[in-house]
């Protein structure tokens, strides 16, 4: 059986309460699978630094950069989008800007 590796710089979810853009990326562990969280948090082979905050993840989503991370394809990019919404973040006002390969903006 494959080993599940949990990536968390602080050892877990750092607080309880609403998730805000200023929260560490580990706050998404409550709403995101480890299969999506690990490549996202480590930004495998990406041309940018690993996201440190939830706001960084929202920015990657907005700039359509999520799929530039090795291990994040269409399904995991969609899971990350849903996780951001489930975490309480409003993505409705954030149109995805051109720059990636995630498909047409909605």
DOVO-472328 format. One record per atom (N, C-alpha, C, O): x, y negated, z. Coordinates in steps of 0.001 Angstrom, whole numbers, plus 500000, padded with zeros to 6 digits. Each point is the difference from the previous one (the first is absolute). Layout:
<sites>
XYZ/...
</sites>
This chain:
<sites>
500842501179500000/499158498821500000/500887498759500000/501013499960500698/498618499048498540/500773498765499917/499918499234501313/498974500002500679/502116499354499655/500057499213501225/499369498632499760/500266499363498981/498907500190501946/499416498669499914/500907499035500741/500279500185501185/500175498799498127/500874499014500597/499211498727500204/499420499464499055/500553500057502152/499290498760500295/501020498882500086/500926500045500810/498896498971498361/500904498868499977/499370498863500789/498961499461499619/501665500192501456/499516498869500780/501173499423500763/500565500658500874/499795498140498804/501142499363500647/499765499809501494/500950500011500782/497800499816499618/499705499737501399/499463501218500718/499603499889501160/500366501260498208/499557501216500653/498504500221499953/499515500920500658/499746498312498623/498561500202499898/499287498703499695/500621498987499679/498076501065500427/499203498805499749/500288499005501122/499792500327501168/500679498476498512/500485499078501020/498938499359500884/500326499530501089/498436500434498488/498965499399500839/498643500517499582/499851500651498967/499185499051501840/498617500346499673/499261498700499760/500229499014500702/498913500975498342/499251498795499677/499980499795498506/500402500878499237/499130497960500346/499884499750498564/501367499967499317/500984499516500560/499049501004498237/501217499965499195/500016498675499256/499025499628499348/502082499672500757/500159498714499336/501209500069499070/500812500918500117/499320498138498974/501174499996499119/501329499902500757/501036500411499477/498947499062501718/501219499858500788/500399501288500712/501112500091500520/498007500903499513/500284501271500677/501119500752499296/500166499878498786/500607500904501977/500992500865499362/499308501015499092/498842500349500228/501854500119498760/499432500948499045/499509501265500717/499094500666499499/501473499678501647/499588501190500747/498540499937500448/499415501036500315/500001497803499720/498580499888500359/499115500718498989/498866500357500321/501631499861498471/499219500700498985/499967501510500233/499256500712499326/501539499780501617/499987501436500299/498616500483500434/499665501169499806/499541497955500770/498664500384500463/499039500267498835/499000500698500171/501293498759498666/499071500119498865/500636500558498732/499346500065498960/501919500338501113/500721500438498812/500662501345500273/500573500211501069/499344500699497959/500638501308500161/501521499836500016/500541499039499454/500131501917501182/501459499979500014/500573500177498595/501085499500499702/498185501211499434/500458500181498624/500068498682499245/500787499867499063/498414499171501322/500057498668499388/500842499049500829/500713499155499458/499202500985501867/500722499075500872/501512500122499847/500693498989499890/499825502234500102/501453500175499963/500648499363498776/500952499238500165/498582501035498610/500639499320498862/499793498489500046/500894499240499625/497934500319500832/499729498568500083/500961499330500981/500627498993499668/499487501556501521/500826499385501040/501484500008499646/500752499127500432/499664501862498780/501412500091499624/500291499399498634/501163499805499644/497798499900499590/500134499407498659/501023500764499164/500947499422499466/498838501893500434/500912500869499261/500291499468498601/499077499774499218/502186500028500468/500476499602498667/499308498763499439/499966499820498783/499493499339502059/499303498796499527/501000498863499771/501045499952500649/498639499145498442/500890498866499737/499808498854501000/500340498853499710/499116501463501461/499763498998501032/500207500666501361/500068501225500104/500031497953500925/500212500497501365/498739500675500524/498892499724499540/501296501161501425/498843500664500606/499115498973500701/500502499037500580/498186501166499367/499099499057500662/500124500118501515/500037501106500539/500025497781500131/500122500000501461/498673499680500686/499780500380501150/499345498924498140/498713499620500586/498858500449499093/500204500344498836/498600499645501726/498809500302499209/499856498953498901/499563500322498895/500795498445501391/499963498943498989/500913500296498818/499667499687498857/501497500922501424/500896500408498914/499325501037499105/500145499959498778/499113500975501836/499288501021499232/498910499351499151/499826500345498831/499444498715501763/498963499285499247/500638499266498819/499439499978498904/501730499422501320/500686499306498920/500404500969498893/499852499686498819/500657501489501552/500346501008498988/498760500430499230/500052500174498782/498831499998501925/498733500352499348/499594498894499025/499654500271498850/500391498493501618/499578498861499187/500873499849498754/499502499667498925/501794500577501222/500926499879498864/500082501275499166/500784500077499054/498398500934501301/499950501269499267/501354500692499964/500427500513498965/500238499492502187/501328500580500103/500013501365500699/501041500656500028/497841499780500530/499979501238500778/500514501196499202/500718500841500542/498930499242498204/500384501169499199/501455499972499560/500461500940499352/500264498018500981/501437499975499753/500752500768501082/501212500192499908/498063500242501112/500588500798501080/499890501468499610/498911500486499695/502229500225500316/499981501425499682/499114500722501006/500137499817501209/498959501000498280/499087500745500857/498624499370500119/499093500590500587/500748498218498862/498689499350500015/499497499904498567/500479499194499203/498546501648500497/499357499992498700/498631499361500120/499725499315500985/499415500895498037/498674499368500024/499176500386501229/499333499150500590/500709502117499795/499190500452501142/500471499360501305/499188499509500785/502113500500499440/500513499414501249/499870498479500002/499770499406501053/500372499960497797/499787498548499923/498554499669500358/499731499016500690/499336501818498833/498591499799500348/499767500237501486/499230499279500635/501437501733499919/499865500266501434/500505498814500822/499394499641501010/501702499758498565/500542498834500707/499021498839499919/499788499296500988/499613500497497846/499000498940499842/498831500227500958/499567499075500687/499927502153499358/498881500324500889/500420499831501461/499223499505500816/501997500902499513/500490499868501374/500041498536500430/499665499674501138/500742499452497957/500029498576500330/498595499486500295/499801499210500923/499232501240498292/498606499592500226/499487500596501312/499362499303500789/500913501988499449/499564500640501246/500640499359501225/499417499995501084/501780499470498738/500685499326501099/499364498639500300/500340499355500992/498736500215498144/499300498749500250/500517498824499206/499587498864500233/501311501390498832/500534498897499199/499086499739498812/499501500936499376/500287497817500320/499127499609498900/500846499829498742/500751499033499876/499124501906499197/500743499928498746/499169499370498886/500498499810498890/498247499867501393/499094499496498968/500511498706499377/499835499804498796/500762499333501961/500480498729499477/501376500080499385/500517499006499489/500080502172500556/501360500173499477/499944500766498695/499882501226500001/500200498079498907/500035500677498703/501402500534499805/500987499357500354/499080501827499077/501313500554499716/500624499221498866/499406499842498933/501803499671501309/500731499262498979/500749500976499105/500370501086500445/499853498550498322/500751500885499099/501401500251500546/500564499188500733/499975501966498883/501370500264500406/500278501477500216/501165500379500113/497840500452499948/500215501424500232/499266500835498996/499620499540498923/500191501699501456/499333500927499097/498813500646500676/499731501179499771/499560498088501049/498897500579500744/498664499914499296/498976500303500611/500992499306498158/498736499931499291/499437498594500009/500620499082500537/498214500745498875/499409498661499890/499560499461501345/499578500756500875/500519497944499287/499503499351501212/498485500068500020/499337499966498963/500142500130502240/498541500099500123/499367498669500212/498778499909500123/
</sites>
